[in-house]
Amino acid sequence: MLRHQPGQIGLTLDAQGWADVDELLLKANQHGVALTRPLLNEIVEQNDKQRFAFSVDGTRLRANQGHSIKIDLGLEPIAPPARLYHGTAARFLESIQQQGLLRGKRDFVHLSPDEVTARRVGARHGEPLVLVVKARQMQADGFAFYCAANGVWLTLYVPREYLDVSTRT
């Protein structure tokens, strides 16, 4: 709900994607999701992708990235490492080689800081394929990069000329 359809349960997010925790708990329970504060704390702490973050005072919660709704995460451009990685399914390679990496319905293309993470992401969609993104070269050519609170790197688009297929398995 915090990334895609908060209105489906009547939840309101602010412009930066924050939801009031008490409202989230109330709305979730009203819609048949038995959610308590201890369970919510556990979800946030144990999520392997660190998708969610509490505000400093613990009264609000938001997704760190991956929204399909318009959210201003307040991220500032930052210099990326020389290489970043994108995990996808092998069946998408031909399309990617023609169009580059597109953000689709999301605000950004998501990139991983390492091949292991990228391969795990790609495996969710079929036979995994890891693409190497020449991030530092892209930045030098004027593309902006951002790093979400959970370490996922974000950019608006990756043209095909900045992509190589990883040969590691």
C-alpha positions as CSV (number, residue, x, y, z in Angstrom):
1,M,0.0,0.0,0.0
2,L,2.9,2.4,0.7
3,R,4.3,2.0,-2.8
4,H,1.4,1.5,-5.1
5,Q,-2.3,2.0,-4.0
6,P,-2.7,3.6,-0.6
7,G,-6.1,4.9,-1.5
8,Q,-7.3,1.3,-1.9
9,I,-7.6,1.2,1.9
10,G,-8.3,4.9,2.3
11,L,-4.7,5.7,3.4
12,T,-3.3,9.1,2.8
13,L,0.4,9.7,2.1
14,D,2.0,13.1,2.2
15,A,4.0,14.4,-0.8
16,Q,7.2,12.6,0.4
17,G,5.3,9.3,0.8
18,W,5.0,9.3,4.6
19,A,1.9,7.6,6.2
20,D,0.9,8.2,9.7
21,V,1.5,4.9,11.5
22,D,-1.7,5.0,13.6
23,E,-3.7,5.7,10.4
24,L,-2.0,2.9,8.6
25,L,-2.7,0.4,11.4
26,L,-6.4,1.5,11.6
27,K,-7.0,1.4,7.8
28,A,-5.2,-1.9,7.4
29,N,-7.3,-3.5,10.2
30,Q,-10.5,-2.0,8.8
31,H,-9.7,-3.8,5.5
32,G,-9.0,-7.2,7.0
33,V,-5.3,-7.0,7.5
34,A,-4.5,-7.8,11.2
35,L,-1.6,-5.4,11.7
36,T,-0.2,-4.3,15.0
37,R,2.6,-2.0,15.9
38,P,4.9,-4.8,17.0
39,L,4.2,-6.7,13.8
40,L,4.8,-3.5,11.8
41,N,8.1,-3.0,13.6
42,E,9.1,-6.6,12.8
43,I,8.2,-6.2,9.1
44,V,10.3,-3.0,8.8
45,E,13.3,-4.5,10.7
46,Q,13.3,-7.9,9.0
47,N,12.5,-7.0,5.4
48,D,15.4,-8.3,3.5
49,K,15.3,-5.4,1.0
50,Q,14.9,-2.8,3.7
51,R,11.9,-1.4,1.7
52,F,10.5,0.6,4.6
53,A,11.7,3.3,7.0
54,F,10.2,4.9,10.1
55,S,10.5,8.7,10.6
56,V,13.0,9.7,13.3
57,D,10.2,10.0,15.8
58,G,8.6,6.7,14.8
59,T,5.2,8.2,14.1
60,R,5.4,7.9,10.3
61,L,6.4,5.2,7.8
62,R,7.2,5.2,4.1
63,A,8.6,3.0,1.4
64,N,12.3,3.8,0.6
65,Q,11.7,3.4,-3.2
66,G,9.8,1.5,-5.8
67,H,6.7,3.6,-5.9
68,S,4.3,3.5,-8.9
69,I,2.6,6.6,-7.5
70,K,4.1,10.1,-7.6
71,I,6.3,10.6,-4.5
72,D,9.1,13.1,-3.8
73,L,11.6,11.2,-1.8
74,G,13.8,14.3,-1.4
75,L,16.8,12.5,-2.9
76,E,19.7,14.6,-4.0
77,P,21.9,13.5,-7.0
78,I,25.0,11.6,-5.9
79,A,28.1,10.3,-7.6
80,P,27.6,6.6,-8.3
81,P,30.2,3.9,-8.2
82,A,31.9,3.1,-11.6
83,R,29.6,0.1,-12.1
84,L,26.1,-0.7,-10.9
85,Y,24.0,-3.8,-11.8
86,H,20.5,-4.5,-13.0
87,G,18.9,-7.9,-12.5
88,T,16.2,-8.9,-15.0
89,A,15.0,-12.0,-16.8
90,A,16.9,-13.3,-19.8
91,R,13.8,-13.1,-21.9
92,F,13.9,-9.3,-21.7
93,L,17.4,-9.0,-23.1
94,E,16.5,-8.3,-26.8
95,S,14.1,-5.5,-25.8
96,I,16.6,-4.0,-23.4
97,Q,19.3,-4.1,-26.1
98,Q,17.0,-2.1,-28.4
99,Q,15.5,0.4,-25.8
100,G,17.9,0.4,-22.9
101,L,16.5,0.2,-19.3
102,L,13.1,2.0,-19.0
103,R,11.5,2.9,-15.7
104,G,8.1,1.6,-16.8
105,K,5.3,2.6,-14.4
106,R,7.8,3.5,-11.7
107,D,9.6,6.7,-11.0
108,F,13.1,5.3,-11.5
109,V,15.1,2.4,-12.9
110,H,16.4,0.4,-10.0
111,L,20.0,-0.6,-9.8
112,S,21.9,-2.8,-7.4
113,P,25.3,-2.1,-5.9
114,D,26.5,-5.7,-6.5
115,E,25.9,-8.6,-8.8
116,V,24.6,-11.0,-6.2
117,T,21.7,-8.7,-5.3
118,A,21.0,-8.0,-9.0
119,R,20.9,-11.8,-9.8
120,R,18.5,-12.3,-6.9
121,V,16.2,-9.6,-8.3
122,G,16.4,-11.1,-11.8
123,A,15.6,-14.5,-10.5
124,R,12.2,-13.3,-9.4
125,H,11.2,-12.8,-13.1
126,G,12.6,-16.0,-14.6
127,E,16.0,-17.1,-15.7
128,P,18.2,-14.3,-14.2
129,L,20.4,-12.1,-16.3
130,V,22.6,-9.4,-14.8
131,L,23.4,-6.2,-16.8
132,V,26.4,-4.1,-15.9
133,V,25.7,-0.4,-16.0
134,K,28.5,2.0,-16.7
135,A,27.2,4.4,-14.1
136,R,30.2,6.7,-13.7
137,Q,30.4,7.1,-17.4
138,M,26.6,7.9,-17.5
139,Q,27.1,10.5,-14.8
140,A,29.9,12.1,-16.6
141,D,27.6,12.3,-19.6
142,G,25.0,14.2,-17.6
143,F,22.7,11.5,-16.2
144,A,21.7,11.9,-12.5
145,F,21.9,9.1,-10.0
146,Y,20.3,8.8,-6.5
147,C,20.7,6.4,-3.7
148,A,17.6,5.4,-1.7
149,A,17.8,4.9,2.1
150,N,18.1,1.1,1.6
151,G,21.0,1.3,-0.8
152,V,19.1,0.8,-4.1
153,W,20.5,3.1,-6.8
154,L,18.0,5.0,-8.9
155,T,18.1,6.8,-12.3
156,L,15.5,7.8,-14.8
157,Y,16.8,5.8,-17.8
158,V,19.8,3.7,-18.9
159,P,20.5,4.0,-22.6
160,R,21.7,0.7,-24.2
161,E,25.2,2.1,-24.9
162,Y,25.9,2.1,-21.1
163,L,25.0,-1.6,-20.7
164,D,27.0,-4.8,-20.8
165,V,25.8,-8.3,-20.1
166,S,27.6,-9.8,-17.1
167,T,29.4,-13.0,-18.0
168,R,29.6,-14.2,-14.4
169,T,27.1,-17.0,-13.4
